[in-house]
Amino acid sequence: MEKYFDIFKHSYSGYWNYLKDEILFNSSWNNYFWGLILVSVLVWVLEIAFPWRKNQAIFRKDFWLDTFYMFFNFFLLNLIIFIALSNTVEALFNDGLSKIGLSINSFQLFDVDDLPFGISLLVFFLISDFAQWNVHRLLHRVPFLWNFHKVHHSVKEMGFAAQLRYHWMEPVVYKSLLYIPLAIIGGFDVHQVAIVHFFALTVGHLNHANIGWDYGPLKYVFNNPKMHIWHHAKDLPKHLRYGVNFGLSLSLWDYLFKTDYIPHNGKDIELGFEGDEYFPKDFINQELYPTFSRKRESHH
């Protein structure tokens, strides 16, 4: 038990030192803190220059709430709980495997280091995006998980920062379920992680931005604002009550598995979910939801 406590404790100090270095000293291209700010400013400028909903204010409804979420979820949440929790759980998982004579390497199908960099990068991106697509579907299908995912769907006006409005439980679910698929391919390095991270961040910002783009023929490969707006639609046909357009970076999975839905231009559709008028409007109560919620809203 002392071993796991030490891992938990050192994760805090390690991440705190990393965060300080990231903000104050790291001048490399893969600086996550300043990279987030740069991508956010660039996409916000695109929103201002090419607004899809022209009557939507530049500082839209909940702009500052989502901006706070963006930095909290991206950095402070990791500092407060996630890095320490994930490192400890990983150690517990590996120790559990060792007791039955296995290791995480037992599940490894191949090592991406054996592939050329471009191919290994593509493999890493496709596997991680497909795994996240499946997790995203679970967030809509499983009532327990949907109650946490409601925080993201409480957005009523779309803008770039809405991408990172999510409940603190979501990254716990995502990372836990991503651990095995990524361990299967093993060997990916920090440069690949950084490239995929910034690509996914940019695509996600654009998907939520007030921009009416669909990328032409590439819409069948990459998720886009005109597709993702329907993922946030409040009113969907009953047979689609568990949601549509689950893609994160890629729309490809939705077209392959028939979860795509773009019935018409969704520029002015109402966003949210059935019962969202009862959903908490402030950060603290959204983060405490559903644990301290008096009223459970229905699904879609």
Residue pairs with C-beta under 8 A, 6 or more apart in sequence:
3 91
4 88
4 91
4 92
7 84
7 87
7 88
7 91
8 84
8 85
8 87
8 88
9 84
11 83
11 84
11 87
11 88
12 79
12 83
12 84
14 83
15 78
15 79
15 83
15 84
16 79
19 33
19 75
19 79
22 31
22 32
22 33
22 34
23 33
23 34
26 33
29 194
30 190
30 191
30 194
30 198
32 74
32 194
32 197
33 75
35 198
35 201
36 70
36 71
36 74
36 201
39 198
39 201
39 202
39 205
40 70
40 160
40 161
40 205
43 160
43 202
43 205
43 206
43 209
44 159
44 160
44 209
46 206
46 209
46 211
47 58
47 159
47 160
47 209
47 210
47 211
48 58
50 211
50 212
51 210
51 211
52 210
52 211
52 212
52 225
52 267
53 210
53 267
53 268
56 157
56 159
56 210
60 157
60 158
60 159
60 210
61 156
61 157
62 155
62 156
62 157
62 162
62 165
63 159
63 161
65 165
65 282
65 283
66 155
66 159
66 161
66 162
66 164
66 165
67 161
68 283
69 161
69 164
69 165
69 166
69 283
70 161
70 163
70 164
70 165
72 283
73 164
73 165
73 166
73 168
73 171
74 164
77 168
77 171
81 168
82 168
82 171
82 172
82 175
85 172
86 172
86 175
86 176
89 176
90 179
93 104
93 179
94 103
94 104
97 103
97 104
97 106
104 183
105 186
107 180
107 183
107 184
108 183
108 184
108 185
108 186
109 184
109 185
110 185
110 186
111 185
111 186
111 187
112 120
112 123
112 124
112 185
112 186
112 187
112 188
112 192
113 120
113 187
113 189
114 187
115 123
117 192
120 187
120 188
120 192
121 192
121 195
121 196
123 185
124 182
124 185
124 188
124 192
124 193
124 196
125 196
125 199
125 249
126 250
127 181
127 182
127 184
127 185
128 178
128 181
128 182
128 196
129 200
129 247
129 248
129 249
129 250
129 253
130 250
130 253
131 177
131 178
131 181
131 182
132 174
132 178
132 248
133 246
133 247
133 248
133 250
133 253
133 254
134 177
135 173
135 174
135 177
135 178
136 246
136 248
137 242
137 243
137 246
137 259
138 145
138 173
138 177
139 145
139 146
139 148
139 149
139 170
139 173
140 146
140 149
140 242
140 243
140 246
141 242
143 299
145 173
146 299
147 289
147 290
147 293
147 296
148 167
148 169
148 170
148 173
148 289
148 290
149 166
149 167
149 170
150 167
150 273
150 276
150 279
150 289
150 290
150 297
151 165
151 166
151 167
151 170
151 286
151 287
151 289
152 162
152 165
152 166
152 167
152 170
153 232
153 271
153 272
153 273
153 276
154 165
154 272
154 273
154 276
154 279
154 280
154 286
155 162
155 165
155 208
155 232
155 271
155 272
156 271
156 272
156 276
157 271
158 208
158 209
158 210
158 225
158 229
158 232
158 271
159 208
159 209
159 210
160 205
160 206
160 208
160 209
161 205
161 208
162 208
163 201
163 204
163 205
163 207
163 208
167 286
167 287
167 289
168 287
182 188
199 249
200 248
200 249
203 222
203 223
203 248
203 249
204 248
204 249
206 213
206 224
206 225
207 223
207 224
207 225
207 227
207 228
208 225
208 228
209 225
210 225
211 225
212 225
212 226
212 267
213 224
213 225
213 226
214 224
214 225
214 226
214 227
215 222
215 224
219 226
219 227
219 251
220 251
220 252
220 255
221 250
221 251
221 252
222 249
222 250
222 251
223 245
223 247
223 248
223 249
223 250
223 251
224 251
226 262
226 265
226 266
227 245
227 247
227 251
227 254
227 260
227 262
228 245
228 247
229 266
229 267
229 269
229 271
230 244
230 245
230 261
230 262
230 263
230 266
230 269
231 243
231 244
231 245
231 246
232 271
232 272
233 244
233 266
233 269
233 270
233 271
234 269
234 270
234 271
234 272
234 273
234 274
234 276
234 300
235 269
235 270
236 243
236 244
236 261
236 300
240 261
241 299
241 300
242 299
242 300
243 259
243 300
244 254
244 259
244 260
244 261
245 251
245 254
245 259
245 260
245 261
245 262
246 253
246 254
246 259
247 253
247 254
251 260
253 259
254 260
273 297
273 298
273 299
273 300
274 297
274 298
274 299
274 300
275 297
275 298
276 297
278 295
278 297
279 286
279 289
279 297
280 286
280 288
280 289
280 293
285 292
290 296
